[in-house]
Amino acid sequence: MQEFRCRVDHKLLLKACLVDADVEIKCRSCGTMNLFKKHEHVDPTMLCYKEGCPNRVQQPAT
């Protein structure tokens, strides 16, 4: 998982692994729109939480 921070005031906006999406988030602190692009080197079969997917990763027991 990677941290995504505002490019202006560096506040934490999101912790995620972007596999097949680009995300645009507005910083609540300064109002800047931040665009984060998916990682090109992430294996798309690495994570899947969708029911019935053959690549499903079980969430760890807490």
Chimera marker file (.cmm) of the C-alpha trace (Angstrom):
<marker_set name="trace">
<marker id="1" x="0.000" y="0.000" z="0.000" r="1" g="1" b="0" radius="0.5"/>
<marker id="2" x="1.228" y="3.479" z="-0.824" r="1" g="1" b="0" radius="0.5"/>
<marker id="3" x="0.511" y="6.857" z="0.760" r="1" g="1" b="0" radius="0.5"/>
<marker id="4" x="-0.822" y="9.612" z="-1.494" r="1" g="1" b="0" radius="0.5"/>
<marker id="5" x="-0.294" y="13.156" z="-0.241" r="1" g="1" b="0" radius="0.5"/>
<marker id="6" x="-1.382" y="16.622" z="-1.358" r="1" g="1" b="0" radius="0.5"/>
<marker id="7" x="1.187" y="18.137" z="-3.680" r="1" g="1" b="0" radius="0.5"/>
<marker id="8" x="0.837" y="21.551" z="-1.993" r="1" g="1" b="0" radius="0.5"/>
<marker id="9" x="0.687" y="20.987" z="1.776" r="1" g="1" b="0" radius="0.5"/>
<marker id="10" x="1.684" y="17.287" z="1.847" r="1" g="1" b="0" radius="0.5"/>
<marker id="11" x="-1.300" y="16.190" z="3.967" r="1" g="1" b="0" radius="0.5"/>
<marker id="12" x="-2.187" y="12.497" z="3.723" r="1" g="1" b="0" radius="0.5"/>
<marker id="13" x="-5.167" y="12.030" z="1.381" r="1" g="1" b="0" radius="0.5"/>
<marker id="14" x="-5.261" y="8.293" z="0.681" r="1" g="1" b="0" radius="0.5"/>
<marker id="15" x="-3.567" y="4.987" z="1.419" r="1" g="1" b="0" radius="0.5"/>
<marker id="16" x="-4.133" y="2.568" z="-1.445" r="1" g="1" b="0" radius="0.5"/>
<marker id="17" x="-2.722" y="0.381" z="-4.162" r="1" g="1" b="0" radius="0.5"/>
<marker id="18" x="-3.978" y="1.769" z="-7.482" r="1" g="1" b="0" radius="0.5"/>
<marker id="19" x="-4.162" y="-1.159" z="-9.871" r="1" g="1" b="0" radius="0.5"/>
<marker id="20" x="-6.713" y="-0.204" z="-12.517" r="1" g="1" b="0" radius="0.5"/>
<marker id="21" x="-7.807" y="3.350" z="-11.753" r="1" g="1" b="0" radius="0.5"/>
<marker id="22" x="-6.804" y="6.980" z="-11.668" r="1" g="1" b="0" radius="0.5"/>
<marker id="23" x="-8.032" y="8.927" z="-8.635" r="1" g="1" b="0" radius="0.5"/>
<marker id="24" x="-8.630" y="12.652" z="-8.278" r="1" g="1" b="0" radius="0.5"/>
<marker id="25" x="-8.958" y="13.920" z="-4.701" r="1" g="1" b="0" radius="0.5"/>
<marker id="26" x="-9.550" y="17.414" z="-3.377" r="1" g="1" b="0" radius="0.5"/>
<marker id="27" x="-7.460" y="18.276" z="-0.316" r="1" g="1" b="0" radius="0.5"/>
<marker id="28" x="-9.755" y="19.266" z="2.553" r="1" g="1" b="0" radius="0.5"/>
<marker id="29" x="-7.066" y="21.509" z="3.993" r="1" g="1" b="0" radius="0.5"/>
<marker id="30" x="-6.008" y="23.695" z="1.046" r="1" g="1" b="0" radius="0.5"/>
<marker id="31" x="-8.584" y="22.856" z="-1.664" r="1" g="1" b="0" radius="0.5"/>
<marker id="32" x="-6.056" y="21.675" z="-4.257" r="1" g="1" b="0" radius="0.5"/>
<marker id="33" x="-7.202" y="18.993" z="-6.707" r="1" g="1" b="0" radius="0.5"/>
<marker id="34" x="-4.699" y="16.118" z="-6.756" r="1" g="1" b="0" radius="0.5"/>
<marker id="35" x="-4.586" y="13.494" z="-9.529" r="1" g="1" b="0" radius="0.5"/>
<marker id="36" x="-2.982" y="10.137" z="-8.807" r="1" g="1" b="0" radius="0.5"/>
<marker id="37" x="-2.403" y="7.677" z="-11.644" r="1" g="1" b="0" radius="0.5"/>
<marker id="38" x="-2.295" y="3.898" z="-11.466" r="1" g="1" b="0" radius="0.5"/>
<marker id="39" x="1.072" y="2.216" z="-11.182" r="1" g="1" b="0" radius="0.5"/>
<marker id="40" x="2.221" y="0.661" z="-14.439" r="1" g="1" b="0" radius="0.5"/>
<marker id="41" x="4.305" y="-1.995" z="-12.676" r="1" g="1" b="0" radius="0.5"/>
<marker id="42" x="1.598" y="-3.418" z="-10.401" r="1" g="1" b="0" radius="0.5"/>
<marker id="43" x="0.532" y="-6.972" z="-11.169" r="1" g="1" b="0" radius="0.5"/>
<marker id="44" x="-3.283" y="-6.763" z="-11.562" r="1" g="1" b="0" radius="0.5"/>
<marker id="45" x="-3.667" y="-10.289" z="-10.205" r="1" g="1" b="0" radius="0.5"/>
<marker id="46" x="-1.947" y="-9.221" z="-6.967" r="1" g="1" b="0" radius="0.5"/>
<marker id="47" x="-5.129" y="-8.151" z="-5.181" r="1" g="1" b="0" radius="0.5"/>
<marker id="48" x="-8.796" y="-8.903" z="-5.640" r="1" g="1" b="0" radius="0.5"/>
<marker id="49" x="-11.498" y="-8.597" z="-3.013" r="1" g="1" b="0" radius="0.5"/>
<marker id="50" x="-14.379" y="-9.327" z="-5.398" r="1" g="1" b="0" radius="0.5"/>
<marker id="51" x="-16.449" y="-12.377" z="-4.504" r="1" g="1" b="0" radius="0.5"/>
<marker id="52" x="-15.903" y="-15.289" z="-6.875" r="1" g="1" b="0" radius="0.5"/>
<marker id="53" x="-12.692" y="-13.965" z="-8.445" r="1" g="1" b="0" radius="0.5"/>
<marker id="54" x="-10.038" y="-16.681" z="-8.952" r="1" g="1" b="0" radius="0.5"/>
<marker id="55" x="-7.371" y="-14.181" z="-7.805" r="1" g="1" b="0" radius="0.5"/>
<marker id="56" x="-9.229" y="-13.336" z="-4.586" r="1" g="1" b="0" radius="0.5"/>
<marker id="57" x="-7.040" y="-12.553" z="-1.601" r="1" g="1" b="0" radius="0.5"/>
<marker id="58" x="-8.557" y="-13.439" z="1.749" r="1" g="1" b="0" radius="0.5"/>
<marker id="59" x="-8.458" y="-10.645" z="4.289" r="1" g="1" b="0" radius="0.5"/>
<marker id="60" x="-6.255" y="-11.526" z="7.250" r="1" g="1" b="0" radius="0.5"/>
<marker id="61" x="-8.063" y="-12.574" z="10.423" r="1" g="1" b="0" radius="0.5"/>
<marker id="62" x="-8.045" y="-9.926" z="13.129" r="1" g="1" b="0" radius="0.5"/>
<link id1="1" id2="2" r="1" g="1" b="0" radius="0.2"/>
<link id1="2" id2="3" r="1" g="1" b="0" radius="0.2"/>
<link id1="3" id2="4" r="1" g="1" b="0" radius="0.2"/>
<link id1="4" id2="5" r="1" g="1" b="0" radius="0.2"/>
<link id1="5" id2="6" r="1" g="1" b="0" radius="0.2"/>
<link id1="6" id2="7" r="1" g="1" b="0" radius="0.2"/>
<link id1="7" id2="8" r="1" g="1" b="0" radius="0.2"/>
<link id1="8" id2="9" r="1" g="1" b="0" radius="0.2"/>
<link id1="9" id2="10" r="1" g="1" b="0" radius="0.2"/>
<link id1="10" id2="11" r="1" g="1" b="0" radius="0.2"/>
<link id1="11" id2="12" r="1" g="1" b="0" radius="0.2"/>
<link id1="12" id2="13" r="1" g="1" b="0" radius="0.2"/>
<link id1="13" id2="14" r="1" g="1" b="0" radius="0.2"/>
<link id1="14" id2="15" r="1" g="1" b="0" radius="0.2"/>
<link id1="15" id2="16" r="1" g="1" b="0" radius="0.2"/>
<link id1="16" id2="17" r="1" g="1" b="0" radius="0.2"/>
<link id1="17" id2="18" r="1" g="1" b="0" radius="0.2"/>
<link id1="18" id2="19" r="1" g="1" b="0" radius="0.2"/>
<link id1="19" id2="20" r="1" g="1" b="0" radius="0.2"/>
<link id1="20" id2="21" r="1" g="1" b="0" radius="0.2"/>
<link id1="21" id2="22" r="1" g="1" b="0" radius="0.2"/>
<link id1="22" id2="23" r="1" g="1" b="0" radius="0.2"/>
<link id1="23" id2="24" r="1" g="1" b="0" radius="0.2"/>
<link id1="24" id2="25" r="1" g="1" b="0" radius="0.2"/>
<link id1="25" id2="26" r="1" g="1" b="0" radius="0.2"/>
<link id1="26" id2="27" r="1" g="1" b="0" radius="0.2"/>
<link id1="27" id2="28" r="1" g="1" b="0" radius="0.2"/>
<link id1="28" id2="29" r="1" g="1" b="0" radius="0.2"/>
<link id1="29" id2="30" r="1" g="1" b="0" radius="0.2"/>
<link id1="30" id2="31" r="1" g="1" b="0" radius="0.2"/>
<link id1="31" id2="32" r="1" g="1" b="0" radius="0.2"/>
<link id1="32" id2="33" r="1" g="1" b="0" radius="0.2"/>
<link id1="33" id2="34" r="1" g="1" b="0" radius="0.2"/>
<link id1="34" id2="35" r="1" g="1" b="0" radius="0.2"/>
<link id1="35" id2="36" r="1" g="1" b="0" radius="0.2"/>
<link id1="36" id2="37" r="1" g="1" b="0" radius="0.2"/>
<link id1="37" id2="38" r="1" g="1" b="0" radius="0.2"/>
<link id1="38" id2="39" r="1" g="1" b="0" radius="0.2"/>
<link id1="39" id2="40" r="1" g="1" b="0" radius="0.2"/>
<link id1="40" id2="41" r="1" g="1" b="0" radius="0.2"/>
<link id1="41" id2="42" r="1" g="1" b="0" radius="0.2"/>
<link id1="42" id2="43" r="1" g="1" b="0" radius="0.2"/>
<link id1="43" id2="44" r="1" g="1" b="0" radius="0.2"/>
<link id1="44" id2="45" r="1" g="1" b="0" radius="0.2"/>
<link id1="45" id2="46" r="1" g="1" b="0" radius="0.2"/>
<link id1="46" id2="47" r="1" g="1" b="0" radius="0.2"/>
<link id1="47" id2="48" r="1" g="1" b="0" radius="0.2"/>
<link id1="48" id2="49" r="1" g="1" b="0" radius="0.2"/>
<link id1="49" id2="50" r="1" g="1" b="0" radius="0.2"/>
<link id1="50" id2="51" r="1" g="1" b="0" radius="0.2"/>
<link id1="51" id2="52" r="1" g="1" b="0" radius="0.2"/>
<link id1="52" id2="53" r="1" g="1" b="0" radius="0.2"/>
<link id1="53" id2="54" r="1" g="1" b="0" radius="0.2"/>
<link id1="54" id2="55" r="1" g="1" b="0" radius="0.2"/>
<link id1="55" id2="56" r="1" g="1" b="0" radius="0.2"/>
<link id1="56" id2="57" r="1" g="1" b="0" radius="0.2"/>
<link id1="57" id2="58" r="1" g="1" b="0" radius="0.2"/>
<link id1="58" id2="59" r="1" g="1" b="0" radius="0.2"/>
<link id1="59" id2="60" r="1" g="1" b="0" radius="0.2"/>
<link id1="60" id2="61" r="1" g="1" b="0" radius="0.2"/>
<link id1="61" id2="62" r="1" g="1" b="0" radius="0.2"/>
</marker_set>
